[in-house]
Amino acid sequence: MTGRPDRTLPARLRALYGDPFALAYLGACAALTAWALAASAGHNEDASLAGVIPVLATAPVSVIALALPGGAPSFVLAVASGALVNGAVVGWCGRRLRGRTGR
């Protein structure tokens, strides 16, 4: 027994992503992904590389996840997984820099 009670899912999510910097990062990633999908939906030649920006913003996990086959669903999955991993790291760094360990 670790002496620490099991936390519920909302409490764990709040601990991972409750930091303002993590929330800002996740919001920016969501906005970039929505913009990239909207820009590429019009089949505009200028938007042919719009999907690169969200992938770079959520690298390195999104680059690894892009190896999955498929079109838009695999792109969204790659960017979402990269954003969640990086958001947890950003939140952890924000808490550590402010001196809060989250325990």
N, C-alpha and C positions, 0 to 999 in steps of 0.2 A: 504494500500500500504506500502510495507516494505522499499521503497527507493532504493532497489537493483534491477537492471534490470535482466530479465530472461536471463540465459546463455544457450548457445547451448550445445548439447550433447558432442561434442569434448572438449569444454571448461570445462565441468563438469568432464569428464574423466581425463583430464589433471590435474585438481585440486585434484582429488582423487588419481591418480596413477602416477603423474608426478615426484614424488620424486625419487631420485636415489636409495634409500633404498627399496622403494616399488617395483620399477622395477627389482631390483636384486632379491628380494624375489619371485616375480612372475616368473622370469626366472628360478630360482632354482626349484620352484614347477613344472613348465612345463617340465624341464629336468628330474626331479624325476619321474613324471608321464609317460613320454615317455620311460624311462628306465624300469619302472615296467611293462608297457604293452609289451615291447619288450622281457623282461626276462620271462614273463609268457606265451608268445606266443609259445615258444619252448617246452612247457610242461616239463621243466626241474625240477627235484625234488629239486634242490638247490634253485630254484626261487619261491618256493611255498608261501613264505611270502614276496615277493617283493612288493606287493601292500600295505603292512603295513607302509612302510616308507613314501610314499606320504600322506597317511591318517594321520599319526602322525605329519607330517610337516604342515598340514593344519587344525589340530584340533583346536577347538572343533566343528566347524561347519560341517566339513566333517564326523565326527563320528555320528552326528545327522542325516545328509543326507544319511548315509549308510543304514538307515532303509527302504529306498525305495527298492522295488523289482526289480530284474534284475541283469544282469551280468556286462559286461564292460561298457555299457552306463551309468548305475547308478553310477558306480565307478568313471567314468570321471566327471559326473555331481557333485558328492559329493566333489571330490577334487577341481574342478574348483570353486564351490561356496565357499568352505572354503578358497581357495587361494584369491579370490576376496575380501571377507570380511576381512581377515587378512591383505591383501595388503593395503586396505584402512586404517586400523588401524596403520600399520607400517608407511605409508606415513604421516598420521596425527601426529604420535609421532615424526617423523623426522622433520617435519615443526615446531612443537612446541619446540623441543630441540634447533633448530637453531634460534628461536625467530620470525619466520614468521608464521602468522596465516592463510594466504591464502586468505585474504580479499582484 
